[in-house]
Amino acid sequence: MEIDFSPLEDLMKTLVIKAVWFSVAVIVAAVIVTVVLKFLRVPRFISKYFVIAAMLGTAYYWATHYF
């Protein structure tokens, strides 16, 4: 008797794809916020908190809507 792992393999592929897109979304959010804050000439010690907030906000959105 053999065990069919195909549903588990499909689940793992789906989770890997979602994890990659999750990572890309967080990085893109950080880059966009960094560029906008540099354009607005916001001091670096303040802008890092905005970048962290954008990354956490994007992570929360993706975690609640796509997983």
Phi and psi in degrees as GROMACS dihedral restraints (atoms count N, CA, C in turn):
[ dihedral_restraints ]
;  ai    aj    ak    al  type     phi  dphi    fc
    3     4     5     6     1  -104.8    20    10
    4     5     6     7     1   149.5    20    10
    6     7     8     9     1   -96.9    20    10
    7     8     9    10     1   131.2    20    10
    9    10    11    12     1   -88.9    20    10
   10    11    12    13     1   113.5    20    10
   12    13    14    15     1   -96.5    20    10
   13    14    15    16     1     5.1    20    10
   15    16    17    18     1   -62.0    20    10
   16    17    18    19     1   -39.7    20    10
   18    19    20    21     1   -63.0    20    10
   19    20    21    22     1   -37.7    20    10
   21    22    23    24     1   -67.3    20    10
   22    23    24    25     1   -39.4    20    10
   24    25    26    27     1   -64.3    20    10
   25    26    27    28     1   -41.3    20    10
   27    28    29    30     1   -63.0    20    10
   28    29    30    31     1   -40.8    20    10
   30    31    32    33     1   -63.2    20    10
   31    32    33    34     1   -43.5    20    10
   33    34    35    36     1   -64.4    20    10
   34    35    36    37     1   -41.9    20    10
   36    37    38    39     1   -60.9    20    10
   37    38    39    40     1   -43.8    20    10
   39    40    41    42     1   -62.3    20    10
   40    41    42    43     1   -43.8    20    10
   42    43    44    45     1   -66.2    20    10
   43    44    45    46     1   -37.4    20    10
   45    46    47    48     1   -65.9    20    10
   46    47    48    49     1   -43.2    20    10
   48    49    50    51     1   -62.2    20    10
   49    50    51    52     1   -44.2    20    10
   51    52    53    54     1   -64.6    20    10
   52    53    54    55     1   -38.4    20    10
   54    55    56    57     1   -65.3    20    10
   55    56    57    58     1   -38.8    20    10
   57    58    59    60     1   -64.8    20    10
   58    59    60    61     1   -47.2    20    10
   60    61    62    63     1   -64.5    20    10
   61    62    63    64     1   -35.9    20    10
   63    64    65    66     1   -59.3    20    10
   64    65    66    67     1   -47.2    20    10
   66    67    68    69     1   -64.0    20    10
   67    68    69    70     1   -42.9    20    10
   69    70    71    72     1   -62.7    20    10
   70    71    72    73     1   -42.7    20    10
   72    73    74    75     1   -63.2    20    10
   73    74    75    76     1   -41.7    20    10
   75    76    77    78     1   -66.0    20    10
   76    77    78    79     1   -41.9    20    10
   78    79    80    81     1   -66.6    20    10
   79    80    81    82     1   -43.0    20    10
   81    82    83    84     1   -63.1    20    10
   82    83    84    85     1   -41.2    20    10
   84    85    86    87     1   -61.0    20    10
   85    86    87    88     1   -42.3    20    10
   87    88    89    90     1   -64.9    20    10
   88    89    90    91     1   -41.1    20    10
   90    91    92    93     1   -66.4    20    10
   91    92    93    94     1   -44.7    20    10
   93    94    95    96     1   -61.3    20    10
   94    95    96    97     1   -46.7    20    10
   96    97    98    99     1   -64.3    20    10
   97    98    99   100     1   -39.5    20    10
   99   100   101   102     1   -61.6    20    10
  100   101   102   103     1   -45.1    20    10
  102   103   104   105     1   -64.5    20    10
  103   104   105   106     1   -44.5    20    10
  105   106   107   108     1   -63.1    20    10
  106   107   108   109     1   -43.1    20    10
  108   109   110   111     1   -68.6    20    10
  109   110   111   112     1   -33.8    20    10
  111   112   113   114     1   -67.6    20    10
  112   113   114   115     1   -39.0    20    10
  114   115   116   117     1   -63.3    20    10
  115   116   117   118     1   -36.7    20    10
  117   118   119   120     1   -83.8    20    10
  118   119   120   121     1    -2.1    20    10
  120   121   122   123     1    59.1    20    10
  121   122   123   124     1    45.0    20    10
  123   124   125   126     1   -80.3    20    10
  124   125   126   127     1   136.1    20    10
  126   127   128   129     1   -58.3    20    10
  127   128   129   130     1   148.0    20    10
  129   130   131   132     1   -63.3    20    10
  130   131   132   133     1   -38.4    20    10
  132   133   134   135     1   -67.2    20    10
  133   134   135   136     1   -22.0    20    10
  135   136   137   138     1   -89.1    20    10
  136   137   138   139     1   -40.0    20    10
  138   139   140   141     1   -66.3    20    10
  139   140   141   142     1   -28.1    20    10
  141   142   143   144     1   -63.7    20    10
  142   143   144   145     1   -31.1    20    10
  144   145   146   147     1   -71.4    20    10
  145   146   147   148     1   -35.3    20    10
  147   148   149   150     1   -66.4    20    10
  148   149   150   151     1   -39.3    20    10
  150   151   152   153     1   -64.7    20    10
  151   152   153   154     1   -44.6    20    10
  153   154   155   156     1   -62.0    20    10
  154   155   156   157     1   -41.7    20    10
  156   157   158   159     1   -63.6    20    10
  157   158   159   160     1   -40.0    20    10
  159   160   161   162     1   -65.1    20    10
  160   161   162   163     1   -40.8    20    10
  162   163   164   165     1   -65.6    20    10
  163   164   165   166     1   -44.1    20    10
  165   166   167   168     1   -66.9    20    10
  166   167   168   169     1   -38.9    20    10
  168   169   170   171     1   -64.3    20    10
  169   170   171   172     1   -42.7    20    10
  171   172   173   174     1   -65.3    20    10
  172   173   174   175     1   -42.0    20    10
  174   175   176   177     1   -62.0    20    10
  175   176   177   178     1   -42.5    20    10
  177   178   179   180     1   -64.1    20    10
  178   179   180   181     1   -44.7    20    10
  180   181   182   183     1   -60.4    20    10
  181   182   183   184     1   -48.0    20    10
  183   184   185   186     1   -64.8    20    10
  184   185   186   187     1   -39.3    20    10
  186   187   188   189     1   -66.5    20    10
  187   188   189   190     1   -33.8    20    10
  189   190   191   192     1   -89.2    20    10
  190   191   192   193     1   -21.0    20    10
  192   193   194   195     1  -108.4    20    10
  193   194   195   196     1   -24.6    20    10
  195   196   197   198     1  -118.0    20    10
  196   197   198   199     1    -7.4    20    10
